[in-house]
């Protein structure tokens, strides 16, 4: 199901770009600037181990 939705989105994006290429080509700088914050908002937040996670073992502090 997820693959089918991805394929529909890709096909739709292809036809949208094909029909409106002149607008995209004229405004590519603004589209690139818009893509940066969108990537930060929409990317996954997993896989980095968490921010501020406690260590597995306590530190061995010998003075």
mmCIF file as Biopython writes it, N, C-alpha, C and O atoms, coordinates in Angstrom:
data_model
#
loop_
_atom_site.group_PDB
_atom_site.id
_atom_site.type_symbol
_atom_site.label_atom_id
_atom_site.label_alt_id
_atom_site.label_comp_id
_atom_site.label_asym_id
_atom_site.label_entity_id
_atom_site.label_seq_id
_atom_site.pdbx_PDB_ins_code
_atom_site.Cartn_x
_atom_site.Cartn_y
_atom_site.Cartn_z
_atom_site.occupancy
_atom_site.B_iso_or_equiv
_atom_site.auth_seq_id
_atom_site.auth_asym_id
_atom_site.pdbx_PDB_model_num
ATOM 1   N N  . UNK A ? 1  ? 0.827  -1.193 0.000   1.0 0.0 1  A 1 
ATOM 2   C CA . UNK A ? 1  ? 0.000  0.000  0.000   1.0 0.0 1  A 1 
ATOM 3   C C  . UNK A ? 1  ? 0.873  1.260  0.000   1.0 0.0 1  A 1 
ATOM 4   O O  . UNK A ? 1  ? 0.593  2.218  -0.720  1.0 0.0 1  A 1 
ATOM 5   N N  . UNK A ? 2  ? 1.931  1.244  0.815   1.0 0.0 2  A 1 
ATOM 6   C CA . UNK A ? 2  ? 2.816  2.405  0.888   1.0 0.0 2  A 1 
ATOM 7   C C  . UNK A ? 2  ? 3.537  2.618  -0.440  1.0 0.0 2  A 1 
ATOM 8   O O  . UNK A ? 2  ? 3.725  3.753  -0.877  1.0 0.0 2  A 1 
ATOM 9   N N  . UNK A ? 3  ? 3.936  1.524  -1.075  1.0 0.0 3  A 1 
ATOM 10  C CA . UNK A ? 3  ? 4.619  1.623  -2.361  1.0 0.0 3  A 1 
ATOM 11  C C  . UNK A ? 3  ? 3.682  2.186  -3.425  1.0 0.0 3  A 1 
ATOM 12  O O  . UNK A ? 3  ? 4.098  2.985  -4.264  1.0 0.0 3  A 1 
ATOM 13  N N  . UNK A ? 4  ? 2.420  1.768  -3.389  1.0 0.0 4  A 1 
ATOM 14  C CA . UNK A ? 4  ? 1.449  2.269  -4.366  1.0 0.0 4  A 1 
ATOM 15  C C  . UNK A ? 4  ? 1.235  3.774  -4.197  1.0 0.0 4  A 1 
ATOM 16  O O  . UNK A ? 4  ? 1.153  4.501  -5.187  1.0 0.0 4  A 1 
ATOM 17  N N  . UNK A ? 5  ? 1.143  4.244  -2.957  1.0 0.0 5  A 1 
ATOM 18  C CA . UNK A ? 5  ? 0.975  5.678  -2.720  1.0 0.0 5  A 1 
ATOM 19  C C  . UNK A ? 5  ? 2.202  6.463  -3.176  1.0 0.0 5  A 1 
ATOM 20  O O  . UNK A ? 5  ? 2.080  7.561  -3.719  1.0 0.0 5  A 1 
ATOM 21  N N  . UNK A ? 6  ? 3.373  5.894  -2.953  1.0 0.0 6  A 1 
ATOM 22  C CA . UNK A ? 6  ? 4.600  6.543  -3.403  1.0 0.0 6  A 1 
ATOM 23  C C  . UNK A ? 6  ? 4.637  6.648  -4.923  1.0 0.0 6  A 1 
ATOM 24  O O  . UNK A ? 6  ? 5.027  7.680  -5.469  1.0 0.0 6  A 1 
ATOM 25  N N  . UNK A ? 7  ? 4.233  5.584  -5.600  1.0 0.0 7  A 1 
ATOM 26  C CA . UNK A ? 7  ? 4.221  5.599  -7.063  1.0 0.0 7  A 1 
ATOM 27  C C  . UNK A ? 7  ? 3.222  6.621  -7.602  1.0 0.0 7  A 1 
ATOM 28  O O  . UNK A ? 7  ? 3.519  7.328  -8.565  1.0 0.0 7  A 1 
ATOM 29  N N  . UNK A ? 8  ? 2.042  6.706  -6.988  1.0 0.0 8  A 1 
ATOM 30  C CA . UNK A ? 8  ? 1.044  7.693  -7.416  1.0 0.0 8  A 1 
ATOM 31  C C  . UNK A ? 8  ? 1.589  9.107  -7.211  1.0 0.0 8  A 1 
ATOM 32  O O  . UNK A ? 8  ? 1.400  9.973  -8.065  1.0 0.0 8  A 1 
ATOM 33  N N  . UNK A ? 9  ? 2.263  9.344  -6.086  1.0 0.0 9  A 1 
ATOM 34  C CA . UNK A ? 9  ? 2.837  10.663 -5.825  1.0 0.0 9  A 1 
ATOM 35  C C  . UNK A ? 9  ? 3.935  10.998 -6.838  1.0 0.0 9  A 1 
ATOM 36  O O  . UNK A ? 9  ? 4.016  12.133 -7.308  1.0 0.0 9  A 1 
ATOM 37  N N  . UNK A ? 10 ? 4.770  10.029 -7.172  1.0 0.0 10 A 1 
ATOM 38  C CA . UNK A ? 10 ? 5.832  10.266 -8.156  1.0 0.0 10 A 1 
ATOM 39  C C  . UNK A ? 10 ? 5.263  10.552 -9.541  1.0 0.0 10 A 1 
ATOM 40  O O  . UNK A ? 10 ? 5.737  11.454 -10.233 1.0 0.0 10 A 1 
ATOM 41  N N  . UNK A ? 11 ? 4.257  9.795  -9.947  1.0 0.0 11 A 1 
ATOM 42  C CA . UNK A ? 11 ? 3.640  10.017 -11.256 1.0 0.0 11 A 1 
ATOM 43  C C  . UNK A ? 11 ? 2.954  11.378 -11.290 1.0 0.0 11 A 1 
ATOM 44  O O  . UNK A ? 11 ? 3.070  12.110 -12.273 1.0 0.0 11 A 1 
ATOM 45  N N  . UNK A ? 12 ? 2.241  11.718 -10.219 1.0 0.0 12 A 1 
ATOM 46  C CA . UNK A ? 12 ? 1.597  13.026 -10.147 1.0 0.0 12 A 1 
ATOM 47  C C  . UNK A ? 12 ? 2.605  14.161 -10.181 1.0 0.0 12 A 1 
ATOM 48  O O  . UNK A ? 12 ? 2.387  15.172 -10.847 1.0 0.0 12 A 1 
ATOM 49  N N  . UNK A ? 13 ? 3.712  13.993 -9.460  1.0 0.0 13 A 1 
ATOM 50  C CA . UNK A ? 13 ? 4.763  15.007 -9.473  1.0 0.0 13 A 1 
ATOM 51  C C  . UNK A ? 13 ? 5.398  15.169 -10.846 1.0 0.0 13 A 1 
ATOM 52  O O  . UNK A ? 13 ? 5.728  16.279 -11.263 1.0 0.0 13 A 1 
ATOM 53  N N  . UNK A ? 14 ? 5.566  14.049 -11.544 1.0 0.0 14 A 1 
ATOM 54  C CA . UNK A ? 14 ? 6.123  14.105 -12.900 1.0 0.0 14 A 1 
ATOM 55  C C  . UNK A ? 14 ? 5.227  14.915 -13.827 1.0 0.0 14 A 1 
ATOM 56  O O  . UNK A ? 14 ? 5.702  15.797 -14.542 1.0 0.0 14 A 1 
ATOM 57  N N  . UNK A ? 15 ? 3.941  14.619 -13.816 1.0 0.0 15 A 1 
ATOM 58  C CA . UNK A ? 15 ? 3.021  15.353 -14.696 1.0 0.0 15 A 1 
ATOM 59  C C  . UNK A ? 15 ? 2.888  16.816 -14.283 1.0 0.0 15 A 1 
ATOM 60  O O  . UNK A ? 15 ? 2.752  17.691 -15.137 1.0 0.0 15 A 1 
ATOM 61  N N  . UNK A ? 16 ? 2.925  17.082 -12.992 1.0 0.0 16 A 1 
ATOM 62  C CA . UNK A ? 16 ? 2.854  18.466 -12.528 1.0 0.0 16 A 1 
ATOM 63  C C  . UNK A ? 16 ? 4.071  19.258 -13.001 1.0 0.0 16 A 1 
ATOM 64  O O  . UNK A ? 16 ? 3.936  20.386 -13.475 1.0 0.0 16 A 1 
ATOM 65  N N  . UNK A ? 17 ? 5.258  18.668 -12.873 1.0 0.0 17 A 1 
ATOM 66  C CA . UNK A ? 17 ? 6.473  19.341 -13.349 1.0 0.0 17 A 1 
ATOM 67  C C  . UNK A ? 17 ? 6.469  19.489 -14.865 1.0 0.0 17 A 1 
ATOM 68  O O  . UNK A ? 17 ? 6.922  20.505 -15.393 1.0 0.0 17 A 1 
ATOM 69  N N  . UNK A ? 18 ? 5.965  18.490 -15.558 1.0 0.0 18 A 1 
ATOM 70  C CA . UNK A ? 18 ? 5.946  18.545 -17.019 1.0 0.0 18 A 1 
ATOM 71  C C  . UNK A ? 18 ? 5.056  19.676 -17.525 1.0 0.0 18 A 1 
ATOM 72  O O  . UNK A ? 18 ? 5.397  20.361 -18.490 1.0 0.0 18 A 1 
ATOM 73  N N  . UNK A ? 19 ? 3.932  19.864 -16.879 1.0 0.0 19 A 1 
ATOM 74  C CA . UNK A ? 19 ? 2.993  20.893 -17.324 1.0 0.0 19 A 1 
ATOM 75  C C  . UNK A ? 19 ? 3.404  22.296 -16.878 1.0 0.0 19 A 1 
ATOM 76  O O  . UNK A ? 19 ? 3.056  23.277 -17.535 1.0 0.0 19 A 1 
ATOM 77  N N  . UNK A ? 20 ? 4.138  22.403 -15.772 1.0 0.0 20 A 1 
ATOM 78  C CA . UNK A ? 20 ? 4.464  23.712 -15.209 1.0 0.0 20 A 1 
ATOM 79  C C  . UNK A ? 20 ? 5.971  23.948 -15.141 1.0 0.0 20 A 1 
ATOM 80  O O  . UNK A ? 20 ? 6.441  24.664 -14.257 1.0 0.0 20 A 1 
ATOM 81  N N  . UNK A ? 21 ? 6.728  23.361 -16.054 1.0 0.0 21 A 1 
ATOM 82  C CA . UNK A ? 21 ? 8.183  23.441 -15.995 1.0 0.0 21 A 1 
ATOM 83  C C  . UNK A ? 21 ? 8.684  24.883 -16.120 1.0 0.0 21 A 1 
ATOM 84  O O  . UNK A ? 21 ? 9.675  25.245 -15.486 1.0 0.0 21 A 1 
ATOM 85  N N  . UNK A ? 22 ? 8.025  25.693 -16.914 1.0 0.0 22 A 1 
ATOM 86  C CA . UNK A ? 22 ? 8.479  27.074 -17.116 1.0 0.0 22 A 1 
ATOM 87  C C  . UNK A ? 22 ? 8.409  27.867 -15.808 1.0 0.0 22 A 1 
ATOM 88  O O  . UNK A ? 22 ? 9.247  28.736 -15.566 1.0 0.0 22 A 1 
ATOM 89  N N  . UNK A ? 23 ? 7.422  27.575 -14.971 1.0 0.0 23 A 1 
ATOM 90  C CA . UNK A ? 23 ? 7.311  28.257 -13.679 1.0 0.0 23 A 1 
ATOM 91  C C  . UNK A ? 23 ? 8.383  27.761 -12.712 1.0 0.0 23 A 1 
ATOM 92  O O  . UNK A ? 23 ? 8.962  28.546 -11.960 1.0 0.0 23 A 1 
ATOM 93  N N  . UNK A ? 24 ? 8.642  26.457 -12.736 1.0 0.0 24 A 1 
ATOM 94  C CA . UNK A ? 24 ? 9.669  25.882 -11.857 1.0 0.0 24 A 1 
ATOM 95  C C  . UNK A ? 24 ? 11.046 26.399 -12.255 1.0 0.0 24 A 1 
ATOM 96  O O  . UNK A ? 24 ? 11.848 26.759 -11.393 1.0 0.0 24 A 1 
ATOM 97  N N  . UNK A ? 25 ? 11.322 26.439 -13.557 1.0 0.0 25 A 1 
ATOM 98  C CA . UNK A ? 25 ? 12.633 26.889 -14.028 1.0 0.0 25 A 1 
ATOM 99  C C  . UNK A ? 25 ? 12.870 28.358 -13.693 1.0 0.0 25 A 1 
ATOM 100 O O  . UNK A ? 25 ? 14.007 28.760 -13.448 1.0 0.0 25 A 1 
ATOM 101 N N  . UNK A ? 26 ? 11.816 29.157 -13.681 1.0 0.0 26 A 1 
ATOM 102 C CA . UNK A ? 26 ? 11.974 30.571 -13.383 1.0 0.0 26 A 1 
ATOM 103 C C  . UNK A ? 26 ? 12.127 30.871 -11.906 1.0 0.0 26 A 1 
ATOM 104 O O  . UNK A ? 26 ? 12.627 31.935 -11.541 1.0 0.0 26 A 1 
ATOM 105 N N  . UNK A ? 27 ? 11.706 29.953 -11.053 1.0 0.0 27 A 1 
ATOM 106 C CA . UNK A ? 27 ? 11.716 30.205 -9.604  1.0 0.0 27 A 1 
ATOM 107 C C  . UNK A ? 27 ? 12.498 29.142 -8.834  1.0 0.0 27 A 1 
ATOM 108 O O  . UNK A ? 27 ? 12.186 28.878 -7.673  1.0 0.0 27 A 1 
ATOM 109 N N  . UNK A ? 28 ? 13.498 28.531 -9.450  1.0 0.0 28 A 1 
ATOM 110 C CA . UNK A ? 28 ? 14.192 27.427 -8.797  1.0 0.0 28 A 1 
ATOM 111 C C  . UNK A ? 28 ? 14.943 27.865 -7.541  1.0 0.0 28 A 1 
ATOM 112 O O  . UNK A ? 28 ? 15.086 27.074 -6.609  1.0 0.0 28 A 1 
ATOM 113 N N  . UNK A ? 29 ? 15.417 29.091 -7.496  1.0 0.0 29 A 1 
ATOM 114 C CA . UNK A ? 29 ? 16.145 29.569 -6.310  1.0 0.0 29 A 1 
ATOM 115 C C  . UNK A ? 29 ? 15.212 29.605 -5.102  1.0 0.0 29 A 1 
ATOM 116 O O  . UNK A ? 29 ? 15.587 29.186 -4.007  1.0 0.0 29 A 1 
ATOM 117 N N  . UNK A ? 30 ? 14.001 30.106 -5.309  1.0 0.0 30 A 1 
ATOM 118 C CA . UNK A ? 30 ? 13.037 30.182 -4.209  1.0 0.0 30 A 1 
ATOM 119 C C  . UNK A ? 30 ? 12.568 28.795 -3.788  1.0 0.0 30 A 1 
ATOM 120 O O  . UNK A ? 30 ? 12.334 28.546 -2.605  1.0 0.0 30 A 1 
ATOM 121 N N  . UNK A ? 31 ? 12.433 27.893 -4.757  1.0 0.0 31 A 1 
ATOM 122 C CA . UNK A ? 31 ? 12.033 26.527 -4.429  1.0 0.0 31 A 1 
ATOM 123 C C  . UNK A ? 31 ? 13.117 25.819 -3.619  1.0 0.0 31 A 1 
ATOM 124 O O  . UNK A ? 31 ? 12.813 25.040 -2.716  1.0 0.0 31 A 1 
ATOM 125 N N  . UNK A ? 32 ? 14.372 26.088 -3.940  1.0 0.0 32 A 1 
ATOM 126 C CA . UNK A ? 32 ? 15.477 25.508 -3.180  1.0 0.0 32 A 1 
ATOM 127 C C  . UNK A ? 32 ? 15.489 26.038 -1.748  1.0 0.0 32 A 1 
ATOM 128 O O  . UNK A ? 32 ? 15.700 25.279 -0.802  1.0 0.0 32 A 1 
ATOM 129 N N  . UNK A ? 33 ? 15.264 27.337 -1.593  1.0 0.0 33 A 1 
ATOM 130 C CA . UNK A ? 33 ? 15.206 27.919 -0.248  1.0 0.0 33 A 1 
ATOM 131 C C  . UNK A ? 33 ? 14.014 27.385 0.540   1.0 0.0 33 A 1 
ATOM 132 O O  . UNK A ? 33 ? 14.106 27.220 1.757   1.0 0.0 33 A 1 
ATOM 133 N N  . UNK A ? 34 ? 12.914 27.115 -0.124  1.0 0.0 34 A 1 
ATOM 134 C CA . UNK A ? 34 ? 11.744 26.543 0.533   1.0 0.0 34 A 1 
ATOM 135 C C  . UNK A ? 34 ? 11.980 25.087 0.917   1.0 0.0 34 A 1 
ATOM 136 O O  . UNK A ? 34 ? 11.428 24.615 1.911   1.0 0.0 34 A 1 
ATOM 137 N N  . UNK A ? 35 ? 12.794 24.371 0.145   1.0 0.0 35 A 1 
ATOM 138 C CA . UNK A ? 35 ? 13.048 22.959 0.423   1.0 0.0 35 A 1 
ATOM 139 C C  . UNK A ? 35 ? 13.838 22.768 1.718   1.0 0.0 35 A 1 
ATOM 140 O O  . UNK A ? 35 ? 13.644 21.765 2.405   1.0 0.0 35 A 1 
ATOM 141 N N  . UNK A ? 36 ? 14.717 23.695 2.062   1.0 0.0 36 A 1 
ATOM 142 C CA . UNK A ? 36 ? 15.543 23.542 3.268   1.0 0.0 36 A 1 
ATOM 143 C C  . UNK A ? 36 ? 14.711 23.455 4.549   1.0 0.0 36 A 1 
ATOM 144 O O  . UNK A ? 36 ? 14.876 22.490 5.295   1.0 0.0 36 A 1 
ATOM 145 N N  . UNK A ? 37 ? 13.829 24.407 4.840   1.0 0.0 37 A 1 
ATOM 146 C CA . UNK A ? 37 ? 13.036 24.268 6.064   1.0 0.0 37 A 1 
ATOM 147 C C  . UNK A ? 37 ? 12.056 23.105 5.997   1.0 0.0 37 A 1 
ATOM 148 O O  . UNK A ? 37 ? 11.742 22.503 7.024   1.0 0.0 37 A 1 
ATOM 149 N N  . UNK A ? 38 ? 11.568 22.780 4.804   1.0 0.0 38 A 1 
ATOM 150 C CA . UNK A ? 38 ? 10.658 21.642 4.698   1.0 0.0 38 A 1 
ATOM 151 C C  . UNK A ? 38 ? 11.366 20.336 5.042   1.0 0.0 38 A 1 
ATOM 152 O O  . UNK A ? 38 ? 10.769 19.461 5.669   1.0 0.0 38 A 1 
ATOM 153 N N  . UNK A ? 39 ? 12.622 20.190 4.644   1.0 0.0 39 A 1 
ATOM 154 C CA . UNK A ? 39 ? 13.364 18.984 4.998   1.0 0.0 39 A 1 
ATOM 155 C C  . UNK A ? 39 ? 13.554 18.892 6.506   1.0 0.0 39 A 1 
ATOM 156 O O  . UNK A ? 39 ? 13.473 17.802 7.072   1.0 0.0 39 A 1 
ATOM 157 N N  . UNK A ? 40 ? 13.803 20.009 7.156   1.0 0.0 40 A 1 
ATOM 158 C CA . UNK A ? 40 ? 13.977 19.999 8.604   1.0 0.0 40 A 1 
ATOM 159 C C  . UNK A ? 40 ? 12.674 19.680 9.320   1.0 0.0 40 A 1 
ATOM 160 O O  . UNK A ? 40 ? 12.692 19.022 10.360  1.0 0.0 40 A 1 
ATOM 161 N N  . UNK A ? 41 ? 11.557 20.127 8.792   1.0 0.0 41 A 1 
ATOM 162 C CA . UNK A ? 41 ? 10.268 19.866 9.430   1.0 0.0 41 A 1 
ATOM 163 C C  . UNK A ? 41 ? 9.777  18.445 9.201   1.0 0.0 41 A 1 
ATOM 164 O O  . UNK A ? 41 ? 9.126  17.874 10.075  1.0 0.0 41 A 1 
ATOM 165 N N  . UNK A ? 42 ? 10.072 17.868 8.053   1.0 0.0 42 A 1 
ATOM 166 C CA . UNK A ? 42 ? 9.452  16.611 7.666   1.0 0.0 42 A 1 
ATOM 167 C C  . UNK A ? 42 ? 10.347 15.385 7.812   1.0 0.0 42 A 1 
ATOM 168 O O  . UNK A ? 42 ? 9.874  14.271 7.589   1.0 0.0 42 A 1 
ATOM 169 N N  . UNK A ? 43 ? 11.601 15.540 8.171   1.0 0.0 43 A 1 
ATOM 170 C CA . UNK A ? 43 ? 12.456 14.356 8.283   1.0 0.0 43 A 1 
ATOM 171 C C  . UNK A ? 43 ? 12.173 13.616 9.585   1.0 0.0 43 A 1 
ATOM 172 O O  . UNK A ? 43 ? 11.608 14.179 10.522  1.0 0.0 43 A 1 
ATOM 173 N N  . UNK A ? 44 ? 12.569 12.355 9.631   1.0 0.0 44 A 1 
ATOM 174 C CA . UNK A ? 44 ? 12.367 11.546 10.830  1.0 0.0 44 A 1 
ATOM 175 C C  . UNK A ? 44 ? 13.316 11.942 11.933  1.0 0.0 44 A 1 
ATOM 176 O O  . UNK A ? 44 ? 14.434 12.388 11.674  1.0 0.0 44 A 1 
ATOM 177 N N  . UNK A ? 45 ? 12.876 11.780 13.158  1.0 0.0 45 A 1 
ATOM 178 C CA . UNK A ? 45 ? 13.696 12.174 14.304  1.0 0.0 45 A 1 
ATOM 179 C C  . UNK A ? 45 ? 14.269 10.964 15.034  1.0 0.0 45 A 1 
ATOM 180 O O  . UNK A ? 45 ? 14.655 11.093 16.196  1.0 0.0 45 A 1 
ATOM 181 N N  . UNK A ? 46 ? 14.336 9.832  14.422  1.0 0.0 46 A 1 
ATOM 182 C CA . UNK A ? 46 ? 14.852 8.642  15.086  1.0 0.0 46 A 1 
ATOM 183 C C  . UNK A ? 46 ? 16.268 8.322  14.649  1.0 0.0 46 A 1 
ATOM 184 O O  . UNK A ? 46 ? 16.776 8.883  13.678  1.0 0.0 46 A 1 
ATOM 185 N N  . UNK A ? 47 ? 16.894 7.417  15.373  1.0 0.0 47 A 1 
ATOM 186 C CA . UNK A ? 47 ? 18.184 6.914  14.967  1.0 0.0 47 A 1 
ATOM 187 C C  . UNK A ? 47 ? 19.382 7.648  15.518  1.0 0.0 47 A 1 
ATOM 188 O O  . UNK A ? 47 ? 20.512 7.230  15.266  1.0 0.0 47 A 1 
ATOM 189 N N  . UNK A ? 48 ? 19.190 8.726  16.262  1.0 0.0 48 A 1 
ATOM 190 C CA . UNK A ? 48 ? 20.360 9.427  16.774  1.0 0.0 48 A 1 
ATOM 191 C C  . UNK A ? 48 ? 20.607 9.117  18.243  1.0 0.0 48 A 1 
ATOM 192 O O  . UNK A ? 48 ? 21.496 9.714  18.851  1.0 0.0 48 A 1 
ATOM 193 N N  . UNK A ? 49 ? 19.851 8.208  18.825  1.0 0.0 49 A 1 
ATOM 194 C CA . UNK A ? 49 ? 20.076 7.812  20.204  1.0 0.0 49 A 1 
ATOM 195 C C  . UNK A ? 49 ? 19.446 8.741  21.214  1.0 0.0 49 A 1 
ATOM 196 O O  . UNK A ? 49 ? 19.567 8.501  22.415  1.0 0.0 49 A 1 
ATOM 197 N N  . UNK A ? 50 ? 18.803 9.756  20.792  1.0 0.0 50 A 1 
ATOM 198 C CA . UNK A ? 50 ? 18.153 10.680 21.718  1.0 0.0 50 A 1 
ATOM 199 C C  . UNK A ? 50 ? 19.110 11.749 22.198  1.0 0.0 50 A 1 
ATOM 200 O O  . UNK A ? 50 ? 20.311 11.511 22.321  1.0 0.0 50 A 1 
ATOM 201 N N  . UNK A ? 51 ? 18.588 12.902 22.463  1.0 0.0 51 A 1 
ATOM 202 C CA . UNK A ? 51 ? 19.409 13.997 22.956  1.0 0.0 51 A 1 
ATOM 203 C C  . UNK A ? 51 ? 19.402 13.958 24.475  1.0 0.0 51 A 1 
ATOM 204 O O  . UNK A ? 51 ? 18.340 13.886 25.093  1.0 0.0 51 A 1 
ATOM 205 N N  . UNK A ? 52 ? 20.556 14.005 25.062  1.0 0.0 52 A 1 
ATOM 206 C CA . UNK A ? 52 ? 20.659 14.022 26.511  1.0 0.0 52 A 1 
ATOM 207 C C  . UNK A ? 52 ? 20.364 12.680 27.159  1.0 0.0 52 A 1 
ATOM 208 O O  . UNK A ? 52 ? 19.990 12.632 28.331  1.0 0.0 52 A 1 
ATOM 209 N N  . UNK A ? 53 ? 20.525 11.593 26.423  1.0 0.0 53 A 1 
ATOM 210 C CA . UNK A ? 53 ? 20.272 10.271 26.986  1.0 0.0 53 A 1 
ATOM 211 C C  . UNK A ? 53 ? 21.371 9.936  27.992  1.0 0.0 53 A 1 
ATOM 212 O O  . UNK A ? 53 ? 22.539 10.231 27.741  1.0 0.0 53 A 1 
ATOM 213 N N  . UNK A ? 54 ? 21.022 9.328  29.120  1.0 0.0 54 A 1 
ATOM 214 C CA . UNK A ? 54 ? 22.045 8.969  30.098  1.0 0.0 54 A 1 
ATOM 215 C C  . UNK A ? 54 ? 22.946 7.869  29.544  1.0 0.0 54 A 1 
ATOM 216 O O  . UNK A ? 54 ? 22.488 7.032  28.767  1.0 0.0 54 A 1 
ATOM 217 N N  . UNK A ? 55 ? 24.215 7.859  29.931  1.0 0.0 55 A 1 
ATOM 218 C CA . UNK A ? 55 ? 25.119 6.810  29.458  1.0 0.0 55 A 1 
ATOM 219 C C  . UNK A ? 55 ? 24.725 5.458  30.031  1.0 0.0 55 A 1 
ATOM 220 O O  . UNK A ? 55 ? 24.069 5.371  31.069  1.0 0.0 55 A 1 
ATOM 221 N N  . UNK A ? 56 ? 25.142 4.392  29.327  1.0 0.0 56 A 1 
ATOM 222 C CA . UNK A ? 56 ? 24.827 3.039  29.777  1.0 0.0 56 A 1 
ATOM 223 C C  . UNK A ? 56 ? 25.526 2.698  31.090  1.0 0.0 56 A 1 
ATOM 224 O O  . UNK A ? 56 ? 24.937 2.065  31.965  1.0 0.0 56 A 1 
ATOM 225 N N  . UNK A ? 57 ? 26.773 3.116  31.223  1.0 0.0 57 A 1 
ATOM 226 C CA . UNK A ? 57 ? 27.550 2.823  32.431  1.0 0.0 57 A 1 
ATOM 227 C C  . UNK A ? 57 ? 27.957 4.135  33.088  1.0 0.0 57 A 1 
ATOM 228 O O  . UNK A ? 57 ? 28.233 5.111  32.390  1.0 0.0 57 A 1 
ATOM 229 N N  . UNK A ? 58 ? 27.999 4.177  34.399  1.0 0.0 58 A 1 
ATOM 230 C CA . UNK A ? 58 ? 28.496 5.393  35.053  1.0 0.0 58 A 1 
ATOM 231 C C  . UNK A ? 58 ? 29.989 5.564  34.769  1.0 0.0 58 A 1 
ATOM 232 O O  . UNK A ? 58 ? 30.725 4.587  34.631  1.0 0.0 58 A 1 
ATOM 233 N N  . UNK A ? 59 ? 30.411 6.792  34.687  1.0 0.0 59 A 1 
ATOM 234 C CA . UNK A ? 59 ? 31.817 7.082  34.400  1.0 0.0 59 A 1 
ATOM 235 C C  . UNK A ? 59 ? 32.681 6.679  35.596  1.0 0.0 59 A 1 
ATOM 236 O O  . UNK A ? 59 ? 32.313 6.911  36.747  1.0 0.0 59 A 1 
ATOM 237 N N  . UNK A ? 60 ? 33.823 6.080  35.309  1.0 0.0 60 A 1 
ATOM 238 C CA . UNK A ? 60 ? 34.767 5.681  36.341  1.0 0.0 60 A 1 
ATOM 239 C C  . UNK A ? 60 ? 35.687 6.865  36.596  1.0 0.0 60 A 1 
ATOM 240 O O  . UNK A ? 60 ? 36.583 7.146  35.800  1.0 0.0 60 A 1 
ATOM 241 N N  . UNK A ? 61 ? 35.464 7.553  37.700  1.0 0.0 61 A 1 
ATOM 242 C CA . UNK A ? 61 ? 36.250 8.755  37.999  1.0 0.0 61 A 1 
ATOM 243 C C  . UNK A ? 61 ? 37.244 8.452  39.116  1.0 0.0 61 A 1 
ATOM 244 O O  . UNK A ? 61 ? 36.887 8.400  40.293  1.0 0.0 61 A 1 
ATOM 245 N N  . UNK A ? 62 ? 38.465 8.257  38.728  1.0 0.0 62 A 1 
ATOM 246 C CA . UNK A ? 62 ? 39.521 8.061  39.718  1.0 0.0 62 A 1 
ATOM 247 C C  . UNK A ? 62 ? 40.405 9.296  39.699  1.0 0.0 62 A 1 
ATOM 248 O O  . UNK A ? 62 ? 40.908 9.694  38.648  1.0 0.0 62 A 1 
ATOM 249 N N  . UNK A ? 63 ? 40.591 9.895  40.853  1.0 0.0 63 A 1 
ATOM 250 C CA . UNK A ? 63 ? 41.400 11.110 40.915  1.0 0.0 63 A 1 
ATOM 251 C C  . UNK A ? 63 ? 42.788 10.799 41.386  1.0 0.0 63 A 1 
ATOM 252 O O  . UNK A ? 63 ? 43.617 11.701 41.502  1.0 0.0 63 A 1 
#
